[in-house]
Structures are given as C-alpha cells and as structure tokens.
Amino acid sequence: MNINHLCKEAYKTAKSKGWHDEKRETGTLIALIHSEVSEALEADRKGDSENFKEELADVCIRIFDLCGARDIDLEGAILAKMEKNKGRSYKHGGKAY
C-alpha cells in the first residue's frame, strides 16, 4: 500500500461519514490538521506516548483526507521534497531549528 492509496482511503472514509457532503474549504481542512498537531503536542507535554502516536496518526489521516479530496499526488510531492532537501545547506543557512 502506498501513500496515495492511503490518501484515497482516508478521503473515502471521511466522505462515507458525511465529512464531505458539502465542499470543504482548504483553510478548514488545514485548520483541522493544525488541531491534530496541537493535540499531539499536548499529549507529548503530558508524557502520554500512546496518545501522542494516535494524534500523529490523526495528523497524517487529515493530510491524507485533504490530498484525497483534492487529488493531490502526495507521494510524488514527498519524494520530490525529500530529494530537494538533500541539496540544502547545513541547518539551512544557520537556522536554530
């Protein structure tokens, strides 16, 4: 199973549960991704490693859903970006993080 298949599956599941009965704005979907990232941060702050993993999975599922809804080739984008990152300078020009 590849990433693009997971995108299609996440979208299919969300659609079957009524989350795409009406067109959803990209900003709304991004905000939902952000909320899952925040939940992962809170789980990590509390030392709850099981919930942390689950929230990270939710982040991915939300991203997959967005990509499935917009027919985005996420796998291709990830591979291209990883290749681009290989050519970047050490710490991208002195960034602290």
Secondary structure, DSSP 4 states (H G I P E B T S, - for coil): --HHHHHHHHHHHHHHTTTTSSPPPHHHHHHHHHHHHHHHHHHHHTT-HHHHHHHHHHHHHHHHHHHHHHT--HHHHHHHHHHHHHTSPTHHHH---
